[in-house]
């Protein structure tokens, strides 16, 4: 039996490209801190898809997903969707960490420290 592809499914290519070209200021700022293996040589991808979900940032080495949440994530329906999504990704063996957008600007070292904590586990 052929193994089912879960990463970067073809039908999501255009949407992923759209998201990469229309980033929020928080995503752009965090990407500048992550790209080029700036955090202890770890490679990150942005707007990476896993199954039917597109995650903000993904580190294959750690199976780590970083999600940034803006105001849109503050309503009940979106919160339920996010929780279901996180549960599914964790069931697939990924680690999911979430931060509010403002953390990127006010306390970026919190994000880097969380990555390093996961790396050192």
QUIGI-V291762 format. One record per run of one state. SS is the DSSP state (~ for helix, > for strand, _ for the rest). FROM is the first residue (numbers start at 1). TO is the last residue. If there is no record, write none. Layout:
ss:SS from:FROM to:TO
ss:SS from:FROM to:TO
This chain:
ss:_ from:1 to:6
ss:> from:7 to:7
ss:_ from:8 to:9
ss:~ from:10 to:21
ss:_ from:22 to:24
ss:~ from:25 to:37
ss:_ from:38 to:44
ss:> from:45 to:50
ss:_ from:51 to:52
ss:> from:53 to:59
ss:_ from:60 to:63
ss:> from:64 to:69
ss:_ from:70 to:70
ss:~ from:71 to:74
ss:_ from:75 to:75
ss:~ from:76 to:91
ss:_ from:92 to:94
ss:> from:95 to:100
ss:~ from:101 to:106
ss:_ from:107 to:107
ss:~ from:108 to:119
ss:_ from:120 to:121
